[in-house]
Amino acid sequence: MSMPDNNDIEDPEHLDRLKLFSALGSETRLRMLEKLTEGEMHISELARELQISVPVAAKHANILEAAALIQRKVYGKTHVLKLNNRNLFNALDMFAPSKTVEVEKGATLLEAIKKVAVVEVRNIRGQENVVSTNGEEGFFVYEVNGEFSDKTVNNFTFDKNSTVMWKKLEPVSILKVKVRVRDKDTRN
């Protein structure tokens, strides 16, 4: 039997999510993050690009850093900022429903998942693969206690209490390429 879990305000992960979404609640900070997708930048260069003062940029950088959205390298008095998009992707995990399930020691991940979701399994190239979860088809991967596993859902077994993040691979852009086509040079 599974039971829904609620966000616990004392949970450190919940506090981290609050910091993250608070940090994303500012147009200036969103513009800073967008600029940092182009690569590392000095904080003064970032301020110039966004037409804000360095102290204002520093204040916003502190908030982004506290939310682990950026990383800062300090070289003397120079501060270089770099995007940390992994935390942004992980924040989306909070929108996944949370369930608690009890299994016997040695149970497989597939057995645990079947207790909380309707899954369709197909044999693909000699391996059992989950191809649908609750009617949603796709490619699925999982993390156990924050670590990806190379085992199939039938080969992963539990020997202790664990947290599983069952993930559907979704197309997330890691690079946007704008291709401008010009006419061929007709001169010979």
C-alpha positions as CSV (number, residue, x, y, z in Angstrom):
1,M,0.0,0.0,0.0
2,S,1.3,3.5,-0.8
3,M,0.7,6.7,1.0
4,P,1.2,10.3,-0.4
5,D,4.0,12.3,1.3
6,N,3.7,16.0,2.0
7,N,6.4,18.6,1.9
8,D,7.9,18.9,5.4
9,I,8.8,22.5,6.2
10,E,11.7,21.4,8.4
11,D,13.1,19.2,5.5
12,P,16.4,20.8,4.3
13,E,15.4,19.9,0.7
14,H,12.2,21.9,1.1
15,L,14.1,24.9,2.3
16,D,16.5,24.6,-0.7
17,R,13.5,24.6,-3.0
18,L,12.2,27.7,-1.4
19,K,15.5,29.4,-1.9
20,L,15.6,28.2,-5.5
21,F,12.2,29.4,-6.5
22,S,12.6,32.7,-4.6
23,A,15.8,33.2,-6.5
24,L,14.0,32.6,-9.8
25,G,11.3,35.2,-8.8
26,S,13.3,38.2,-10.1
27,E,13.6,39.4,-13.6
28,T,17.1,40.7,-13.0
29,R,18.3,37.3,-11.7
30,L,16.6,35.5,-14.6
31,R,18.5,37.9,-17.0
32,M,21.7,37.1,-15.1
33,L,21.2,33.4,-15.5
34,E,20.4,33.8,-19.2
35,K,23.6,35.8,-19.7
36,L,25.6,33.1,-17.9
37,T,24.4,30.4,-20.3
38,E,26.9,32.0,-22.7
39,G,29.7,31.2,-20.3
40,E,31.6,32.4,-17.3
41,M,31.6,36.2,-16.7
42,H,33.2,38.7,-14.3
43,I,30.5,40.2,-12.0
44,S,31.4,43.7,-13.3
45,E,31.0,42.5,-16.9
46,L,27.6,41.0,-16.1
47,A,26.6,44.3,-14.4
48,R,27.6,46.2,-17.5
49,E,25.8,43.9,-19.9
50,L,22.6,44.1,-17.8
51,Q,23.0,47.9,-17.2
52,I,22.9,47.6,-13.4
53,S,25.4,48.6,-10.8
54,V,28.1,46.2,-9.5
55,P,26.6,46.3,-6.0
56,V,23.2,45.4,-7.3
57,A,24.7,42.6,-9.4
58,A,26.6,41.4,-6.4
59,K,23.4,41.3,-4.2
60,H,21.6,39.3,-6.9
61,A,24.6,37.0,-7.4
62,N,24.6,36.2,-3.6
63,I,20.9,35.1,-3.9
64,L,21.7,33.0,-6.9
65,E,24.7,31.5,-5.2
66,A,22.7,30.7,-2.0
67,A,20.2,28.8,-4.3
68,A,23.1,27.0,-5.9
69,L,22.2,28.3,-9.3
70,I,25.6,29.8,-9.9
71,Q,29.1,29.1,-8.8
72,R,31.6,31.8,-7.9
73,K,35.4,31.8,-8.3
74,V,37.3,34.5,-6.5
75,Y,40.7,35.7,-7.9
76,G,41.8,38.4,-5.5
77,K,39.1,41.1,-5.9
78,T,37.7,39.6,-9.1
79,H,34.6,37.5,-8.9
80,V,33.8,35.2,-11.8
81,L,30.4,33.6,-12.0
82,K,29.4,30.4,-13.7
83,L,26.0,28.8,-14.3
84,N,25.1,25.7,-12.3
85,N,22.1,24.4,-14.1
86,R,22.1,21.0,-12.4
87,N,20.3,22.4,-9.4
88,L,17.7,23.9,-11.7
89,F,17.0,20.6,-13.3
90,N,16.9,18.9,-9.9
91,A,14.3,21.4,-8.6
92,L,11.8,20.1,-11.1
93,D,11.8,16.8,-9.2
94,M,9.6,18.5,-6.6
95,F,6.7,18.4,-9.0
96,A,6.8,14.6,-9.1
97,P,4.2,12.9,-6.8
98,S,5.8,11.3,-3.8
99,K,4.8,7.9,-2.5
100,T,5.9,5.6,0.3
101,V,6.0,1.9,-0.3
102,E,7.0,-1.0,1.9
103,V,8.8,-4.0,0.4
104,E,10.7,-7.0,1.8
105,K,14.5,-7.0,1.8
106,G,15.8,-8.2,-1.6
107,A,12.7,-6.9,-3.5
108,T,13.5,-5.6,-7.0
109,L,12.9,-2.0,-8.1
110,L,10.3,-3.2,-10.5
111,E,8.3,-4.9,-7.7
112,A,8.4,-1.6,-5.7
113,I,7.4,0.6,-8.7
114,K,4.5,-1.8,-9.5
115,K,3.1,-1.1,-6.0
116,V,2.7,2.6,-6.7
117,A,2.3,2.8,-10.5
118,V,0.9,1.0,-13.5
119,V,3.9,0.0,-15.6
120,E,4.2,-1.7,-18.9
121,V,7.3,-3.8,-19.4
122,R,8.6,-5.1,-22.7
123,N,11.5,-7.3,-23.6
124,I,13.9,-5.2,-25.7
125,R,17.1,-6.9,-27.0
126,G,16.9,-9.5,-24.2
127,Q,16.3,-7.1,-21.3
128,E,13.1,-6.2,-19.5
129,N,12.5,-2.5,-19.9
130,V,9.7,-0.3,-18.5
131,V,8.2,1.5,-21.5
132,S,5.2,3.1,-19.9
133,T,4.4,4.5,-16.4
134,N,0.8,5.3,-15.6
135,G,0.0,5.3,-19.3
136,E,2.8,7.7,-20.2
137,E,5.2,6.1,-22.7
138,G,8.8,7.0,-22.9
139,F,12.4,6.2,-21.8
140,F,12.8,5.9,-18.0
141,V,15.9,6.0,-15.8
142,Y,16.2,6.1,-12.1
143,E,18.4,7.3,-9.2
144,V,18.6,5.6,-5.8
145,N,19.7,7.8,-3.0
146,G,20.9,10.4,-5.5
147,E,23.0,7.9,-7.6
148,F,22.2,6.6,-11.0
149,S,22.4,2.8,-11.4
150,D,23.4,0.8,-14.4
151,K,21.2,-2.2,-13.3
152,T,17.9,-2.9,-14.9
153,V,14.7,-2.6,-12.8
154,N,14.6,-6.4,-12.4
155,N,18.2,-6.6,-11.3
156,F,18.3,-3.7,-8.7
157,T,17.4,-5.0,-5.3
158,F,16.8,-3.2,-2.0
159,D,18.7,-4.1,1.1
160,K,18.0,-0.9,3.1
161,N,15.5,2.0,3.1
162,S,16.1,4.1,0.0
163,T,14.7,7.0,-2.0
164,V,14.1,6.3,-5.7
165,M,13.7,9.1,-8.2
166,W,11.9,7.5,-11.2
167,K,12.5,9.8,-14.2
168,K,11.2,10.0,-17.7
169,L,13.8,11.3,-20.1
170,E,12.4,14.5,-21.5
171,P,13.9,16.6,-24.2
172,V,15.7,19.4,-22.4
173,S,17.7,21.8,-24.5
174,I,21.3,22.1,-23.7
175,L,22.2,24.2,-26.6
176,K,20.2,26.5,-28.9
177,V,21.8,27.0,-32.3
178,K,20.5,29.8,-34.6
179,V,21.5,28.9,-38.1
180,R,21.5,31.8,-40.6
181,V,21.5,30.8,-44.2
182,R,22.9,33.1,-46.8
183,D,22.7,32.7,-50.6
184,K,25.6,30.9,-52.2
185,D,28.2,33.1,-53.7
186,T,27.4,33.0,-57.5
187,R,30.7,34.5,-58.5
188,N,33.1,32.0,-60.2
